[in-house]
Amino acid sequence: MAVVKRDYYEVLTVSKTASGDEIKRSYRRLAMKYHPDRNAGEGRAEAEIKFKECSEAYEVLSDEAKRQRYDQY
């Protein structure tokens, strides 16, 4: 089973023309929502997966060089 990567812009709910500030704001909002410490019980595993996905997307989109490389593909 192959892991399907979602579009990083879709993960962070921003447009492809989003500024660095917009990306940071969206990441912070989602990170607070899905942080494992804030989610207990049944939804914890899913929240943890979404938190990691958001963190990975932010890592790429917040770095200008990585973002350019990502946008090429």
HTML snippet that shows the backbone in 3Dmol.js (N, CA, C, O; Angstrom):
<script src="https://3Dmol.org/build/3Dmol-min.js"></script>
<div id="view" style="width:600px;height:400px;position:relative"></div>
<script>
const pdb = `
ATOM      1  N   MET A   1       0.839  -1.178   0.000  1.00  0.00           N
ATOM      2  CA  MET A   1       0.000   0.000   0.000  1.00  0.00           C
ATOM      3  C   MET A   1       0.890   1.249   0.000  1.00  0.00           C
ATOM      4  O   MET A   1       1.710   1.435   0.898  1.00  0.00           O
ATOM      5  N   ALA A   2       0.721   2.079  -0.991  1.00  0.00           N
ATOM      6  CA  ALA A   2       1.513   3.297  -1.109  1.00  0.00           C
ATOM      7  C   ALA A   2       0.878   4.417  -0.297  1.00  0.00           C
ATOM      8  O   ALA A   2      -0.345   4.536  -0.215  1.00  0.00           O
ATOM      9  N   VAL A   3       1.733   5.230   0.296  1.00  0.00           N
ATOM     10  CA  VAL A   3       1.252   6.378   1.056  1.00  0.00           C
ATOM     11  C   VAL A   3       1.023   7.522   0.081  1.00  0.00           C
ATOM     12  O   VAL A   3       1.931   7.916  -0.650  1.00  0.00           O
ATOM     13  N   VAL A   4      -0.180   8.046   0.075  1.00  0.00           N
ATOM     14  CA  VAL A   4      -0.515   9.149  -0.814  1.00  0.00           C
ATOM     15  C   VAL A   4      -0.322  10.456  -0.068  1.00  0.00           C
ATOM     16  O   VAL A   4      -0.924  10.683   0.981  1.00  0.00           O
ATOM     17  N   LYS A   5       0.526  11.313  -0.622  1.00  0.00           N
ATOM     18  CA  LYS A   5       0.794  12.616  -0.002  1.00  0.00           C
ATOM     19  C   LYS A   5      -0.239  13.615  -0.520  1.00  0.00           C
ATOM     20  O   LYS A   5      -0.489  13.708  -1.722  1.00  0.00           O
ATOM     21  N   ARG A   6      -0.825  14.351   0.403  1.00  0.00           N
ATOM     22  CA  ARG A   6      -1.750  15.412   0.020  1.00  0.00           C
ATOM     23  C   ARG A   6      -0.955  16.649  -0.352  1.00  0.00           C
ATOM     24  O   ARG A   6       0.187  16.829   0.069  1.00  0.00           O
ATOM     25  N   ASP A   7      -1.581  17.487  -1.145  1.00  0.00           N
ATOM     26  CA  ASP A   7      -0.976  18.753  -1.527  1.00  0.00           C
ATOM     27  C   ASP A   7      -0.743  19.594  -0.274  1.00  0.00           C
ATOM     28  O   ASP A   7      -1.668  19.797   0.512  1.00  0.00           O
ATOM     29  N   TYR A   8       0.469  20.079  -0.083  1.00  0.00           N
ATOM     30  CA  TYR A   8       0.808  20.829   1.124  1.00  0.00           C
ATOM     31  C   TYR A   8      -0.033  22.099   1.276  1.00  0.00           C
ATOM     32  O   TYR A   8      -0.364  22.498   2.393  1.00  0.00           O
ATOM     33  N   TYR A   9      -0.375  22.725   0.162  1.00  0.00           N
ATOM     34  CA  TYR A   9      -1.209  23.923   0.228  1.00  0.00           C
ATOM     35  C   TYR A   9      -2.604  23.560   0.740  1.00  0.00           C
ATOM     36  O   TYR A   9      -3.210  24.303   1.512  1.00  0.00           O
ATOM     37  N   GLU A  10      -3.096  22.413   0.299  1.00  0.00           N
ATOM     38  CA  GLU A  10      -4.400  21.924   0.749  1.00  0.00           C
ATOM     39  C   GLU A  10      -4.360  21.579   2.239  1.00  0.00           C
ATOM     40  O   GLU A  10      -5.307  21.866   2.971  1.00  0.00           O
ATOM     41  N   VAL A  11      -3.270  20.968   2.683  1.00  0.00           N
ATOM     42  CA  VAL A  11      -3.118  20.600   4.090  1.00  0.00           C
ATOM     43  C   VAL A  11      -3.221  21.834   4.972  1.00  0.00           C
ATOM     44  O   VAL A  11      -3.900  21.814   5.999  1.00  0.00           O
ATOM     45  N   LEU A  12      -2.549  22.907   4.572  1.00  0.00           N
ATOM     46  CA  LEU A  12      -2.530  24.134   5.372  1.00  0.00           C
ATOM     47  C   LEU A  12      -3.675  25.086   5.032  1.00  0.00           C
ATOM     48  O   LEU A  12      -3.779  26.167   5.611  1.00  0.00           O
ATOM     49  N   THR A  13      -4.531  24.687   4.098  1.00  0.00           N
ATOM     50  CA  THR A  13      -5.683  25.487   3.656  1.00  0.00           C
ATOM     51  C   THR A  13      -5.277  26.903   3.258  1.00  0.00           C
ATOM     52  O   THR A  13      -5.877  27.882   3.702  1.00  0.00           O
ATOM     53  N   VAL A  14      -4.249  26.995   2.415  1.00  0.00           N
ATOM     54  CA  VAL A  14      -3.815  28.282   1.869  1.00  0.00           C
ATOM     55  C   VAL A  14      -3.709  28.157   0.352  1.00  0.00           C
ATOM     56  O   VAL A  14      -3.639  27.050  -0.181  1.00  0.00           O
ATOM     57  N   SER A  15      -3.697  29.289  -0.335  1.00  0.00           N
ATOM     58  CA  SER A  15      -3.552  29.273  -1.791  1.00  0.00           C
ATOM     59  C   SER A  15      -2.073  29.133  -2.159  1.00  0.00           C
ATOM     60  O   SER A  15      -1.190  29.317  -1.322  1.00  0.00           O
ATOM     61  N   LYS A  16      -1.829  28.810  -3.409  1.00  0.00           N
ATOM     62  CA  LYS A  16      -0.447  28.660  -3.876  1.00  0.00           C
ATOM     63  C   LYS A  16       0.299  29.995  -3.884  1.00  0.00           C
ATOM     64  O   LYS A  16       1.528  30.025  -3.947  1.00  0.00           O
ATOM     65  N   THR A  17      -0.447  31.092  -3.820  1.00  0.00           N
ATOM     66  CA  THR A  17       0.178  32.421  -3.812  1.00  0.00           C
ATOM     67  C   THR A  17       0.257  33.002  -2.401  1.00  0.00           C
ATOM     68  O   THR A  17       0.537  34.189  -2.234  1.00  0.00           O
ATOM     69  N   ALA A  18       0.013  32.178  -1.395  1.00  0.00           N
ATOM     70  CA  ALA A  18       0.003  32.648  -0.008  1.00  0.00           C
ATOM     71  C   ALA A  18       1.375  33.177   0.407  1.00  0.00           C
ATOM     72  O   ALA A  18       2.413  32.654   0.002  1.00  0.00           O
ATOM     73  N   SER A  19       1.347  34.222   1.221  1.00  0.00           N
ATOM     74  CA  SER A  19       2.594  34.794   1.732  1.00  0.00           C
ATOM     75  C   SER A  19       3.105  33.936   2.888  1.00  0.00           C
ATOM     76  O   SER A  19       2.398  33.066   3.395  1.00  0.00           O
ATOM     77  N   GLY A  20       4.325  34.196   3.286  1.00  0.00           N
ATOM     78  CA  GLY A  20       4.909  33.480   4.411  1.00  0.00           C
ATOM     79  C   GLY A  20       4.110  33.666   5.690  1.00  0.00           C
ATOM     80  O   GLY A  20       3.974  32.734   6.483  1.00  0.00           O
ATOM     81  N   ASP A  21       3.580  34.874   5.891  1.00  0.00           N
ATOM     82  CA  ASP A  21       2.769  35.152   7.085  1.00  0.00           C
ATOM     83  C   ASP A  21       1.468  34.364   7.072  1.00  0.00           C
ATOM     84  O   ASP A  21       1.041  33.848   8.105  1.00  0.00           O
ATOM     85  N   GLU A  22       0.835  34.269   5.902  1.00  0.00           N
ATOM     86  CA  GLU A  22      -0.412  33.499   5.795  1.00  0.00           C
ATOM     87  C   GLU A  22      -0.156  32.024   6.096  1.00  0.00           C
ATOM     88  O   GLU A  22      -0.947  31.378   6.783  1.00  0.00           O
ATOM     89  N   ILE A  23       0.939  31.504   5.583  1.00  0.00           N
ATOM     90  CA  ILE A  23       1.301  30.106   5.812  1.00  0.00           C
ATOM     91  C   ILE A  23       1.555  29.872   7.298  1.00  0.00           C
ATOM     92  O   ILE A  23       1.090  28.882   7.862  1.00  0.00           O
ATOM     93  N   LYS A  24       2.293  30.785   7.931  1.00  0.00           N
ATOM     94  CA  LYS A  24       2.597  30.656   9.358  1.00  0.00           C
ATOM     95  C   LYS A  24       1.325  30.706  10.200  1.00  0.00           C
ATOM     96  O   LYS A  24       1.149  29.895  11.109  1.00  0.00           O
ATOM     97  N   ARG A  25       0.435  31.662   9.899  1.00  0.00           N
ATOM     98  CA  ARG A  25      -0.820  31.776  10.647  1.00  0.00           C
ATOM     99  C   ARG A  25      -1.655  30.508  10.529  1.00  0.00           C
ATOM    100  O   ARG A  25      -2.178  30.009  11.525  1.00  0.00           O
ATOM    101  N   SER A  26      -1.778  29.991   9.320  1.00  0.00           N
ATOM    102  CA  SER A  26      -2.573  28.789   9.094  1.00  0.00           C
ATOM    103  C   SER A  26      -1.954  27.590   9.810  1.00  0.00           C
ATOM    104  O   SER A  26      -2.664  26.788  10.417  1.00  0.00           O
ATOM    105  N   TYR A  27      -0.632  27.472   9.737  1.00  0.00           N
ATOM    106  CA  TYR A  27       0.046  26.370  10.419  1.00  0.00           C
ATOM    107  C   TYR A  27      -0.188  26.441  11.925  1.00  0.00           C
ATOM    108  O   TYR A  27      -0.512  25.431  12.549  1.00  0.00           O
ATOM    109  N   ARG A  28      -0.030  27.608  12.503  1.00  0.00           N
ATOM    110  CA  ARG A  28      -0.207  27.749  13.958  1.00  0.00           C
ATOM    111  C   ARG A  28      -1.620  27.386  14.386  1.00  0.00           C
ATOM    112  O   ARG A  28      -1.821  26.728  15.407  1.00  0.00           O
ATOM    113  N   ARG A  29      -2.603  27.823  13.595  1.00  0.00           N
ATOM    114  CA  ARG A  29      -4.003  27.514  13.906  1.00  0.00           C
ATOM    115  C   ARG A  29      -4.230  25.999  13.876  1.00  0.00           C
ATOM    116  O   ARG A  29      -4.838  25.438  14.788  1.00  0.00           O
ATOM    117  N   LEU A  30      -3.738  25.346  12.825  1.00  0.00           N
ATOM    118  CA  LEU A  30      -3.921  23.900  12.690  1.00  0.00           C
ATOM    119  C   LEU A  30      -3.099  23.126  13.720  1.00  0.00           C
ATOM    120  O   LEU A  30      -3.549  22.099  14.228  1.00  0.00           O
ATOM    121  N   ALA A  31      -1.905  23.611  14.027  1.00  0.00           N
ATOM    122  CA  ALA A  31      -1.057  22.938  15.011  1.00  0.00           C
ATOM    123  C   ALA A  31      -1.721  22.955  16.385  1.00  0.00           C
ATOM    124  O   ALA A  31      -1.667  21.963  17.113  1.00  0.00           O
ATOM    125  N   MET A  32      -2.341  24.065  16.739  1.00  0.00           N
ATOM    126  CA  MET A  32      -3.056  24.140  18.019  1.00  0.00           C
ATOM    127  C   MET A  32      -4.254  23.192  18.017  1.00  0.00           C
ATOM    128  O   MET A  32      -4.542  22.538  19.020  1.00  0.00           O
ATOM    129  N   LYS A  33      -4.935  23.126  16.897  1.00  0.00           N
ATOM    130  CA  LYS A  33      -6.133  22.277  16.798  1.00  0.00           C
ATOM    131  C   LYS A  33      -5.788  20.799  16.911  1.00  0.00           C
ATOM    132  O   LYS A  33      -6.495  20.047  17.582  1.00  0.00           O
ATOM    133  N   TYR A  34      -4.704  20.376  16.260  1.00  0.00           N
ATOM    134  CA  TYR A  34      -4.376  18.947  16.174  1.00  0.00           C
ATOM    135  C   TYR A  34      -3.260  18.496  17.106  1.00  0.00           C
ATOM    136  O   TYR A  34      -2.874  17.328  17.073  1.00  0.00           O
ATOM    137  N   HIS A  35      -2.736  19.388  17.932  1.00  0.00           N
ATOM    138  CA  HIS A  35      -1.619  19.010  18.805  1.00  0.00           C
ATOM    139  C   HIS A  35      -2.030  17.833  19.692  1.00  0.00           C
ATOM    140  O   HIS A  35      -3.105  17.853  20.292  1.00  0.00           O
ATOM    141  N   PRO A  36      -1.172  16.805  19.775  1.00  0.00           N
ATOM    142  CA  PRO A  36      -1.502  15.599  20.557  1.00  0.00           C
ATOM    143  C   PRO A  36      -1.855  15.889  22.019  1.00  0.00           C
ATOM    144  O   PRO A  36      -2.685  15.186  22.595  1.00  0.00           O
ATOM    145  N   ASP A  37      -1.250  16.895  22.620  1.00  0.00           N
ATOM    146  CA  ASP A  37      -1.552  17.220  24.015  1.00  0.00           C
ATOM    147  C   ASP A  37      -2.958  17.785  24.189  1.00  0.00           C
ATOM    148  O   ASP A  37      -3.517  17.724  25.284  1.00  0.00           O
ATOM    149  N   ARG A  38      -3.530  18.332  23.128  1.00  0.00           N
ATOM    150  CA  ARG A  38      -4.865  18.918  23.200  1.00  0.00           C
ATOM    151  C   ARG A  38      -5.948  17.926  22.790  1.00  0.00           C
ATOM    152  O   ARG A  38      -7.137  18.213  22.935  1.00  0.00           O
ATOM    153  N   ASN A  39      -5.550  16.766  22.281  1.00  0.00           N
ATOM    154  CA  ASN A  39      -6.510  15.770  21.817  1.00  0.00           C
ATOM    155  C   ASN A  39      -6.304  14.471  22.577  1.00  0.00           C
ATOM    156  O   ASN A  39      -5.261  13.827  22.469  1.00  0.00           O
ATOM    157  N   ALA A  40      -7.299  14.106  23.332  1.00  0.00           N
ATOM    158  CA  ALA A  40      -7.223  12.861  24.099  1.00  0.00           C
ATOM    159  C   ALA A  40      -8.338  11.931  23.631  1.00  0.00           C
ATOM    160  O   ALA A  40      -9.281  12.354  22.963  1.00  0.00           O
ATOM    161  N   GLY A  41      -8.211  10.674  23.992  1.00  0.00           N
ATOM    162  CA  GLY A  41      -9.276   9.727  23.687  1.00  0.00           C
ATOM    163  C   GLY A  41      -9.231   9.208  22.268  1.00  0.00           C
ATOM    164  O   GLY A  41      -8.162   9.009  21.691  1.00  0.00           O
ATOM    165  N   GLU A  42     -10.423   8.992  21.713  1.00  0.00           N
ATOM    166  CA  GLU A  42     -10.563   8.345  20.407  1.00  0.00           C
ATOM    167  C   GLU A  42      -9.887   9.090  19.265  1.00  0.00           C
ATOM    168  O   GLU A  42      -9.268   8.464  18.405  1.00  0.00           O
ATOM    169  N   GLY A  43      -9.993  10.403  19.241  1.00  0.00           N
ATOM    170  CA  GLY A  43      -9.471  11.186  18.130  1.00  0.00           C
ATOM    171  C   GLY A  43      -7.982  11.457  18.181  1.00  0.00           C
ATOM    172  O   GLY A  43      -7.440  12.096  17.279  1.00  0.00           O
ATOM    173  N   ARG A  44      -7.318  10.985  19.212  1.00  0.00           N
ATOM    174  CA  ARG A  44      -5.898  11.314  19.395  1.00  0.00           C
ATOM    175  C   ARG A  44      -5.019  10.821  18.244  1.00  0.00           C
ATOM    176  O   ARG A  44      -4.166  11.564  17.758  1.00  0.00           O
ATOM    177  N   ALA A  45      -5.218   9.592  17.811  1.00  0.00           N
ATOM    178  CA  ALA A  45      -4.371   9.022  16.751  1.00  0.00           C
ATOM    179  C   ALA A  45      -4.538   9.800  15.447  1.00  0.00           C
ATOM    180  O   ALA A  45      -3.557  10.109  14.771  1.00  0.00           O
ATOM    181  N   GLU A  46      -5.772  10.110  15.105  1.00  0.00           N
ATOM    182  CA  GLU A  46      -6.026  10.866  13.877  1.00  0.00           C
ATOM    183  C   GLU A  46      -5.463  12.275  13.982  1.00  0.00           C
ATOM    184  O   GLU A  46      -4.890  12.792  13.022  1.00  0.00           O
ATOM    185  N   ALA A  47      -5.624  12.896  15.145  1.00  0.00           N
ATOM    186  CA  ALA A  47      -5.095  14.249  15.355  1.00  0.00           C
ATOM    187  C   ALA A  47      -3.577  14.253  15.242  1.00  0.00           C
ATOM    188  O   ALA A  47      -2.994  15.185  14.687  1.00  0.00           O
ATOM    189  N   GLU A  48      -2.942  13.216  15.765  1.00  0.00           N
ATOM    190  CA  GLU A  48      -1.484  13.128  15.697  1.00  0.00           C
ATOM    191  C   GLU A  48      -1.010  13.023  14.250  1.00  0.00           C
ATOM    192  O   GLU A  48      -0.009  13.637  13.878  1.00  0.00           O
ATOM    193  N   ILE A  49      -1.722  12.251  13.436  1.00  0.00           N
ATOM    194  CA  ILE A  49      -1.377  12.112  12.019  1.00  0.00           C
ATOM    195  C   ILE A  49      -1.529  13.469  11.326  1.00  0.00           C
ATOM    196  O   ILE A  49      -0.654  13.880  10.563  1.00  0.00           O
ATOM    197  N   LYS A  50      -2.637  14.162  11.591  1.00  0.00           N
ATOM    198  CA  LYS A  50      -2.870  15.469  10.967  1.00  0.00           C
ATOM    199  C   LYS A  50      -1.836  16.494  11.432  1.00  0.00           C
ATOM    200  O   LYS A  50      -1.401  17.340  10.651  1.00  0.00           O
ATOM    201  N   PHE A  51      -1.443  16.416  12.706  1.00  0.00           N
ATOM    202  CA  PHE A  51      -0.433  17.324  13.237  1.00  0.00           C
ATOM    203  C   PHE A  51       0.892  17.128  12.504  1.00  0.00           C
ATOM    204  O   PHE A  51       1.540  18.100  12.118  1.00  0.00           O
ATOM    205  N   LYS A  52       1.292  15.871  12.313  1.00  0.00           N
ATOM    206  CA  LYS A  52       2.543  15.578  11.602  1.00  0.00           C
ATOM    207  C   LYS A  52       2.456  16.039  10.155  1.00  0.00           C
ATOM    208  O   LYS A  52       3.429  16.566   9.616  1.00  0.00           O
ATOM    209  N   GLU A  53       1.317  15.850   9.527  1.00  0.00           N
ATOM    210  CA  GLU A  53       1.112  16.274   8.144  1.00  0.00           C
ATOM    211  C   GLU A  53       1.234  17.798   8.033  1.00  0.00           C
ATOM    212  O   GLU A  53       1.870  18.307   7.110  1.00  0.00           O
ATOM    213  N   CYS A  54       0.628  18.516   8.967  1.00  0.00           N
ATOM    214  CA  CYS A  54       0.708  19.982   8.973  1.00  0.00           C
ATOM    215  C   CYS A  54       2.151  20.445   9.178  1.00  0.00           C
ATOM    216  O   CYS A  54       2.613  21.376   8.519  1.00  0.00           O
ATOM    217  N   SER A  55       2.850  19.790  10.090  1.00  0.00           N
ATOM    218  CA  SER A  55       4.238  20.153  10.378  1.00  0.00           C
ATOM    219  C   SER A  55       5.131  19.940   9.160  1.00  0.00           C
ATOM    220  O   SER A  55       5.994  20.765   8.859  1.00  0.00           O
ATOM    221  N   GLU A  56       4.916  18.828   8.465  1.00  0.00           N
ATOM    222  CA  GLU A  56       5.696  18.534   7.252  1.00  0.00           C
ATOM    223  C   GLU A  56       5.408  19.574   6.172  1.00  0.00           C
ATOM    224  O   GLU A  56       6.328  20.060   5.513  1.00  0.00           O
ATOM    225  N   ALA A  57       4.134  19.914   5.992  1.00  0.00           N
ATOM    226  CA  ALA A  57       3.760  20.914   4.991  1.00  0.00           C
ATOM    227  C   ALA A  57       4.379  22.267   5.325  1.00  0.00           C
ATOM    228  O   ALA A  57       4.889  22.953   4.440  1.00  0.00           O
ATOM    229  N   TYR A  58       4.335  22.650   6.597  1.00  0.00           N
ATOM    230  CA  TYR A  58       4.895  23.941   7.007  1.00  0.00           C
ATOM    231  C   TYR A  58       6.405  23.969   6.808  1.00  0.00           C
ATOM    232  O   TYR A  58       6.960  24.985   6.388  1.00  0.00           O
ATOM    233  N   GLU A  59       7.066  22.861   7.106  1.00  0.00           N
ATOM    234  CA  GLU A  59       8.521  22.794   6.952  1.00  0.00           C
ATOM    235  C   GLU A  59       8.926  23.081   5.509  1.00  0.00           C
ATOM    236  O   GLU A  59       9.914  23.775   5.267  1.00  0.00           O
ATOM    237  N   VAL A  60       8.173  22.553   4.556  1.00  0.00           N
ATOM    238  CA  VAL A  60       8.492  22.762   3.140  1.00  0.00           C
ATOM    239  C   VAL A  60       8.074  24.158   2.678  1.00  0.00           C
ATOM    240  O   VAL A  60       8.860  24.866   2.050  1.00  0.00           O
ATOM    241  N   LEU A  61       6.848  24.550   2.984  1.00  0.00           N
ATOM    242  CA  LEU A  61       6.334  25.812   2.452  1.00  0.00           C
ATOM    243  C   LEU A  61       6.918  27.046   3.122  1.00  0.00           C
ATOM    244  O   LEU A  61       6.881  28.131   2.542  1.00  0.00           O
ATOM    245  N   SER A  62       7.452  26.910   4.323  1.00  0.00           N
ATOM    246  CA  SER A  62       8.026  28.077   4.998  1.00  0.00           C
ATOM    247  C   SER A  62       9.458  28.364   4.551  1.00  0.00           C
ATOM    248  O   SER A  62       9.971  29.460   4.779  1.00  0.00           O
ATOM    249  N   ASP A  63      10.097  27.396   3.924  1.00  0.00           N
ATOM    250  CA  ASP A  63      11.463  27.563   3.421  1.00  0.00           C
ATOM    251  C   ASP A  63      11.380  27.879   1.926  1.00  0.00           C
ATOM    252  O   ASP A  63      10.899  27.061   1.141  1.00  0.00           O
ATOM    253  N   GLU A  64      11.844  29.052   1.543  1.00  0.00           N
ATOM    254  CA  GLU A  64      11.696  29.509   0.153  1.00  0.00           C
ATOM    255  C   GLU A  64      12.296  28.544  -0.865  1.00  0.00           C
ATOM    256  O   GLU A  64      11.682  28.292  -1.902  1.00  0.00           O
ATOM    257  N   ALA A  65      13.474  28.002  -0.594  1.00  0.00           N
ATOM    258  CA  ALA A  65      14.125  27.084  -1.537  1.00  0.00           C
ATOM    259  C   ALA A  65      13.340  25.773  -1.658  1.00  0.00           C
ATOM    260  O   ALA A  65      13.129  25.265  -2.759  1.00  0.00           O
ATOM    261  N   LYS A  66      12.914  25.238  -0.519  1.00  0.00           N
ATOM    262  CA  LYS A  66      12.128  23.995  -0.540  1.00  0.00           C
ATOM    263  C   LYS A  66      10.786  24.220  -1.228  1.00  0.00           C
ATOM    264  O   LYS A  66      10.291  23.349  -1.943  1.00  0.00           O
ATOM    265  N   ARG A  67      10.203  25.397  -1.005  1.00  0.00           N
ATOM    266  CA  ARG A  67       8.905  25.703  -1.622  1.00  0.00           C
ATOM    267  C   ARG A  67       9.030  25.783  -3.136  1.00  0.00           C
ATOM    268  O   ARG A  67       8.165  25.288  -3.858  1.00  0.00           O
ATOM    269  N   GLN A  68      10.101  26.403  -3.621  1.00  0.00           N
ATOM    270  CA  GLN A  68      10.311  26.480  -5.075  1.00  0.00           C
ATOM    271  C   GLN A  68      10.463  25.089  -5.676  1.00  0.00           C
ATOM    272  O   GLN A  68       9.887  24.787  -6.721  1.00  0.00           O
ATOM    273  N   ARG A  69      11.247  24.242  -5.004  1.00  0.00           N
ATOM    274  CA  ARG A  69      11.427  22.864  -5.464  1.00  0.00           C
ATOM    275  C   ARG A  69      10.098  22.107  -5.473  1.00  0.00           C
ATOM    276  O   ARG A  69       9.796  21.377  -6.417  1.00  0.00           O
ATOM    277  N   TYR A  70       9.308  22.288  -4.411  1.00  0.00           N
ATOM    278  CA  TYR A  70       8.007  21.636  -4.315  1.00  0.00           C
ATOM    279  C   TYR A  70       7.085  22.099  -5.432  1.00  0.00           C
ATOM    280  O   TYR A  70       6.387  21.287  -6.039  1.00  0.00           O
ATOM    281  N   ASP A  71       7.077  23.396  -5.705  1.00  0.00           N
ATOM    282  CA  ASP A  71       6.195  23.956  -6.734  1.00  0.00           C
ATOM    283  C   ASP A  71       6.551  23.478  -8.136  1.00  0.00           C
ATOM    284  O   ASP A  71       5.688  23.441  -9.013  1.00  0.00           O
ATOM    285  N   GLN A  72       7.811  23.112  -8.360  1.00  0.00           N
ATOM    286  CA  GLN A  72       8.216  22.603  -9.666  1.00  0.00           C
ATOM    287  C   GLN A  72       7.564  21.257  -9.958  1.00  0.00           C
ATOM    288  O   GLN A  72       7.316  20.931 -11.118  1.00  0.00           O
ATOM    289  N   TYR A  73       7.291  20.491  -8.944  1.00  0.00           N
ATOM    290  CA  TYR A  73       6.733  19.155  -9.121  1.00  0.00           C
ATOM    291  C   TYR A  73       5.333  19.146  -8.615  1.00  0.00           C
ATOM    292  O   TYR A  73       4.665  18.113  -8.666  1.00  0.00           O
TER     293      TYR A  73
END
`;
const viewer = $3Dmol.createViewer("view");
viewer.addModel(pdb, "pdb");
viewer.setStyle({}, {cartoon: {color: "spectrum"}});
viewer.zoomTo();
viewer.render();
</script>
